[in-house]
Amino acid sequence: MKSTLNWYQAIAECTRQGEPYVLVTILAVAGSTPREPASKMVVTAKSCFDTIGGGKLEFQIIEQARQRLAEKQFGQTLAEFTLGSQMGQCCGGRISVLLEARPGCDAHLVLFGAGHVAHALVRILGDLPWRITWVDARADCFPPVTAEMVHAHLTQDPVGEAPVLCRDAHALILTHDHQLDFELCRVLLRTAGVRSIGVIGSQTKAERFRHRLLDFGHARSEIDRIRCPLGRRDVPGKQPMEVAVDIAAELLRLNTAPASQAMPQRGMSPQALTTLRHLIPTTADHPPSKPVHDTDRSAQ
């Protein structure tokens, strides 16, 4: 990303690219400070956008933000700083900031095959926060332009590259070659860290694959990891976009953690909210003053 982006442009880019970031906002100041309340900056693991005043203050806040990203401490937290001699800034004021750490996109799909259903599926997932590695041996099967989150990967050896490509990713096999589908299933069942395996096809294809995989020595529990046919059986339609919508819904369910029955406190703690209440006065604390008319100014 370009370091010249301002904070809201940087948020838009981080969202499009699925990159984690921390939004830093000055909530309150006292005394002399380099920036005023509502000033913002965005911090990522490698870049910073906009500024809350520079100097050692900003350096410390960047360090805190990146530590939260490294430890995946996503959420909101308050921090306060005094701009004294220890900070290396002689302003002498105090500053309170809010750090909002946002996770990036951890949904990664490796899509084998660039046929009609794959094209329709990429059109859907390209507008969602998914990173897609789209694999095929035929360069002319990829569209000339893809969404920013889609990476076309041209290879003559998809089976050999599959273990590396699919580590910590969902694998979806939609190729035009049933034997290639089968070989991909075999290698992915032996690959650690694959989050899920899906294969397009009929119930007949699924049963044939199952028997062949058993013959090759794969355990039934391993084979049960493969989803084939894909999607819900009660959803009608065989048009590429209809099939793609069904597959996309299934992928979204796979990548969404089940909601727990308990609903614990989320966001900032009650103590932090109390602190925030004192930092930012409301209109009830300071009701708006009456407007001063031109006649009143002339009389002052």
C-alpha positions as CSV (number, residue, x, y, z in Angstrom):
1,M,0.0,0.0,0.0
2,K,1.1,3.6,-0.6
3,S,2.3,5.3,2.6
4,T,0.8,8.5,1.3
5,L,-2.7,7.3,2.0
6,N,-4.6,9.1,4.8
7,W,-6.1,7.1,7.6
8,Y,-9.5,6.4,6.1
9,Q,-8.0,5.5,2.7
10,A,-5.7,3.1,4.5
11,I,-8.6,1.4,6.3
12,A,-10.3,0.9,2.9
13,E,-7.1,-0.6,1.5
14,C,-6.6,-2.9,4.5
15,T,-10.2,-4.1,4.2
16,R,-9.8,-4.8,0.5
17,Q,-6.5,-6.7,1.0
18,G,-7.6,-8.5,4.2
19,E,-4.7,-7.0,6.2
20,P,-4.9,-6.5,10.0
21,Y,-4.6,-3.0,11.2
22,V,-4.9,-0.8,14.3
23,L,-6.8,2.5,14.2
24,V,-5.4,5.0,16.7
25,T,-7.6,7.9,17.7
26,I,-6.8,10.7,20.1
27,L,-9.7,10.9,22.5
28,A,-8.7,13.7,24.9
29,V,-5.7,16.0,25.6
30,A,-4.7,18.3,28.4
31,G,-2.1,21.0,28.2
32,S,0.2,21.4,25.2
33,T,0.1,18.5,22.7
34,P,1.1,18.1,19.1
35,R,-2.4,17.1,17.8
36,E,-5.9,17.7,18.9
37,P,-8.7,15.2,19.8
38,A,-10.1,13.2,16.8
39,S,-6.7,13.0,15.1
40,K,-6.2,9.5,13.7
41,M,-3.6,7.2,12.2
42,V,-3.5,3.6,11.0
43,V,-0.8,1.1,11.9
44,T,-0.2,-2.2,10.1
45,A,2.6,-4.7,10.6
46,K,4.9,-2.9,8.2
47,S,3.4,0.6,7.5
48,C,1.9,3.7,9.1
49,F,-0.6,6.1,7.6
50,D,-1.4,9.6,8.7
51,T,-0.1,10.9,12.1
52,I,-1.1,11.8,15.6
53,G,1.8,14.1,16.1
54,G,5.1,12.3,15.5
55,G,8.0,12.1,18.0
56,K,8.5,9.5,20.6
57,L,4.8,9.5,21.5
58,E,3.9,8.2,18.0
59,F,6.8,5.8,18.1
60,Q,5.6,4.2,21.3
61,I,2.0,3.9,20.1
62,I,3.2,2.3,16.9
63,E,5.1,-0.3,18.9
64,Q,2.1,-1.0,21.1
65,A,-0.1,-1.3,18.1
66,R,2.2,-3.7,16.3
67,Q,2.6,-5.8,19.5
68,R,-1.2,-6.2,19.6
69,L,-1.2,-7.3,15.9
70,A,1.6,-9.8,16.5
71,E,-0.2,-11.3,19.5
72,K,-3.5,-11.1,17.7
73,Q,-5.1,-9.1,20.5
74,F,-7.9,-7.7,18.5
75,G,-10.4,-5.3,20.1
76,Q,-10.3,-1.9,21.8
77,T,-8.1,-0.6,24.5
78,L,-7.3,2.8,26.1
79,A,-3.8,4.2,26.7
80,E,-2.6,7.4,28.3
81,F,0.7,9.2,28.0
82,T,2.4,12.2,29.6
83,L,4.5,14.3,27.3
84,G,7.4,14.9,29.7
85,S,11.1,14.5,29.7
86,Q,10.9,10.7,29.9
87,M,8.9,10.7,26.6
88,G,11.5,13.0,25.0
89,Q,8.9,15.6,24.2
90,C,8.8,18.8,26.1
91,C,5.1,19.7,25.4
92,G,4.2,18.8,29.0
93,G,0.7,17.8,28.2
94,R,-1.3,14.6,28.6
95,I,-2.9,12.5,25.8
96,S,-5.5,9.7,25.9
97,V,-5.8,7.4,22.8
98,L,-8.0,4.6,21.7
99,L,-6.4,1.7,19.9
100,E,-8.8,-0.4,17.8
101,A,-7.1,-3.5,16.5
102,R,-9.0,-5.2,13.6
103,P,-8.2,-8.7,12.3
104,G,-7.5,-9.2,8.7
105,C,-8.9,-11.9,6.5
106,D,-7.9,-15.4,7.6
107,A,-10.2,-17.0,5.1
108,H,-8.0,-18.5,2.3
109,L,-9.4,-20.6,-0.5
110,V,-7.3,-22.6,-3.0
111,L,-9.5,-23.2,-6.0
112,F,-8.4,-25.8,-8.5
113,G,-9.9,-25.5,-11.9
114,A,-10.9,-22.5,-14.0
115,G,-14.2,-23.7,-15.5
116,H,-17.6,-22.1,-15.6
117,V,-18.5,-22.8,-11.9
118,A,-15.1,-21.6,-10.8
119,H,-15.6,-18.3,-12.7
120,A,-19.0,-17.8,-11.1
121,L,-17.7,-18.6,-7.6
122,V,-14.8,-16.2,-8.0
123,R,-17.3,-13.5,-8.9
124,I,-19.1,-14.1,-5.7
125,L,-16.2,-14.5,-3.3
126,G,-14.3,-11.7,-5.0
127,D,-16.6,-9.2,-3.2
128,L,-16.1,-11.0,0.2
129,P,-13.1,-10.8,2.5
130,W,-11.5,-14.0,1.2
131,R,-8.0,-14.6,-0.2
132,I,-8.3,-16.8,-3.3
133,T,-5.5,-18.7,-5.0
134,W,-6.9,-19.8,-8.3
135,V,-5.0,-22.7,-9.8
136,D,-5.0,-24.0,-13.4
137,A,-2.6,-25.1,-16.1
138,R,-4.4,-23.2,-18.8
139,A,-3.5,-19.5,-18.9
140,D,-6.3,-18.7,-21.4
141,C,-8.9,-20.0,-18.9
142,F,-8.3,-17.1,-16.4
143,P,-10.3,-13.9,-17.0
144,P,-8.1,-10.9,-18.0
145,V,-9.1,-9.0,-14.8
146,T,-9.8,-10.5,-11.4
147,A,-10.7,-9.0,-8.0
148,E,-7.8,-7.7,-5.9
149,M,-8.1,-10.6,-3.4
150,V,-7.8,-13.2,-6.3
151,H,-4.4,-14.5,-7.3
152,A,-4.2,-16.6,-10.5
153,H,-1.6,-19.3,-10.1
154,L,-0.5,-21.0,-13.4
155,T,1.1,-24.4,-12.9
156,Q,1.7,-27.6,-14.8
157,D,2.0,-29.5,-11.5
158,P,-1.0,-28.7,-9.3
159,V,-0.7,-32.0,-7.4
160,G,2.9,-31.4,-6.6
161,E,2.3,-27.9,-5.4
162,A,-0.9,-28.6,-3.6
163,P,0.6,-29.3,-0.1
164,V,2.3,-25.9,0.0
165,L,-0.6,-24.0,-1.6
166,C,-3.2,-25.5,0.7
167,R,-1.5,-25.2,4.1
168,D,-4.0,-23.5,6.4
169,A,-6.5,-23.0,3.6
170,H,-9.8,-24.4,2.3
171,A,-9.2,-26.5,-0.8
172,L,-11.9,-26.7,-3.5
173,I,-11.4,-29.0,-6.5
174,L,-13.4,-28.0,-9.6
175,T,-11.2,-29.2,-12.4
176,H,-12.2,-30.7,-15.8
177,D,-10.3,-33.9,-15.2
178,H,-11.7,-36.6,-12.8
179,Q,-8.3,-38.3,-12.5
180,L,-6.7,-35.0,-11.5
181,D,-9.5,-34.5,-8.9
182,F,-8.7,-37.9,-7.5
183,E,-4.9,-37.3,-7.3
184,L,-5.5,-33.9,-5.6
185,C,-7.8,-35.7,-3.0
186,R,-5.0,-38.2,-2.3
187,V,-2.3,-35.7,-1.8
188,L,-4.5,-33.3,0.3
189,L,-5.6,-36.2,2.6
190,R,-1.9,-36.7,3.4
191,T,-1.3,-32.9,3.9
192,A,-1.4,-31.5,7.4
193,G,-3.1,-28.2,8.0
194,V,-5.7,-28.3,5.2
195,R,-8.8,-26.7,6.7
196,S,-11.3,-28.5,4.4
197,I,-11.5,-30.4,1.1
198,G,-14.4,-30.1,-1.3
199,V,-14.8,-31.8,-4.7
200,I,-17.5,-31.0,-7.2
201,G,-19.4,-34.0,-8.6
202,S,-22.3,-36.3,-8.3
203,Q,-23.1,-38.9,-5.7
204,T,-21.8,-41.6,-8.1
205,K,-18.4,-39.8,-8.4
206,A,-18.3,-39.5,-4.6
207,E,-18.8,-43.2,-4.1
208,R,-16.2,-44.2,-6.7
209,F,-13.7,-41.9,-5.1
210,R,-14.4,-43.3,-1.7
211,H,-13.9,-46.9,-2.8
212,R,-10.7,-46.0,-4.7
213,L,-9.3,-44.1,-1.7
214,L,-10.0,-47.1,0.5
215,D,-8.1,-49.3,-1.9
216,F,-5.1,-46.9,-1.7
217,G,-5.1,-47.3,2.1
218,H,-6.8,-44.2,3.3
219,A,-8.8,-44.6,6.5
220,R,-12.6,-44.0,6.4
221,S,-12.2,-41.2,8.9
222,E,-9.8,-39.4,6.6
223,I,-12.1,-39.9,3.5
224,D,-15.0,-38.5,5.4
225,R,-13.3,-35.1,5.4
226,I,-14.0,-34.8,1.7
227,R,-17.2,-33.0,0.9
228,C,-18.7,-34.5,-2.3
229,P,-21.2,-33.6,-3.7
230,L,-20.7,-30.0,-2.7
231,G,-23.5,-27.9,-1.2
232,R,-27.0,-28.8,-0.1
233,R,-29.0,-31.5,-1.8
234,D,-32.3,-29.6,-1.3
235,V,-31.1,-26.6,-3.3
236,P,-32.2,-27.0,-6.9
237,G,-30.4,-25.6,-10.0
238,K,-27.5,-26.7,-12.1
239,Q,-26.6,-23.4,-13.8
240,P,-23.0,-22.4,-13.0
241,M,-24.1,-19.4,-10.9
242,E,-26.7,-21.4,-9.0
243,V,-24.1,-24.1,-8.1
244,A,-21.6,-21.3,-7.2
245,V,-24.1,-19.7,-4.8
246,D,-24.6,-23.0,-3.1
247,I,-20.9,-23.6,-2.8
248,A,-20.2,-20.1,-1.5
249,A,-22.9,-20.5,1.2
250,E,-21.2,-23.8,2.3
251,L,-17.8,-22.2,2.4
252,L,-19.1,-19.3,4.6
253,R,-20.6,-21.8,7.0
254,L,-17.3,-23.7,7.2
255,N,-15.3,-20.6,7.9
256,T,-17.6,-19.2,10.6
257,A,-17.0,-20.3,14.1
258,P,-20.2,-21.6,15.8
259,A,-21.8,-19.1,18.1
260,S,-21.6,-20.1,21.8
261,Q,-24.7,-20.1,23.8
262,A,-23.2,-17.8,26.4
263,M,-23.0,-14.1,25.5
264,P,-20.0,-12.7,27.4
265,Q,-19.0,-9.1,27.5
266,R,-17.6,-8.0,24.2
267,G,-15.6,-4.9,23.4
268,M,-14.3,-2.6,26.1
269,S,-14.6,-3.5,29.7
270,P,-17.0,-1.6,32.0
271,Q,-14.0,0.1,33.7
272,A,-12.6,1.3,30.4
273,L,-16.0,2.6,29.4
274,T,-16.2,4.6,32.7
275,T,-12.8,6.1,31.9
276,L,-14.0,6.9,28.4
277,R,-17.1,8.6,29.8
278,H,-14.9,11.0,31.8
279,L,-12.6,11.6,28.9
280,I,-15.2,12.7,26.4
281,P,-17.9,15.1,27.8
282,T,-21.4,14.8,26.4
283,T,-23.8,17.5,25.4
284,A,-25.5,16.9,28.7
285,D,-22.4,17.9,30.5
286,H,-21.9,21.0,28.4
287,P,-25.2,22.1,26.8
288,P,-24.8,24.1,23.6
289,S,-24.6,27.9,24.1
290,K,-27.0,30.2,22.5
291,P,-25.9,31.7,19.2
292,V,-24.4,35.2,19.3
293,H,-26.1,37.6,16.9
294,D,-24.4,40.3,15.0
295,T,-26.0,43.0,17.2
296,D,-24.6,41.3,20.3
297,R,-21.1,41.3,18.8
298,S,-21.3,45.0,18.1
299,A,-22.3,45.7,21.7
300,Q,-19.3,43.7,23.1
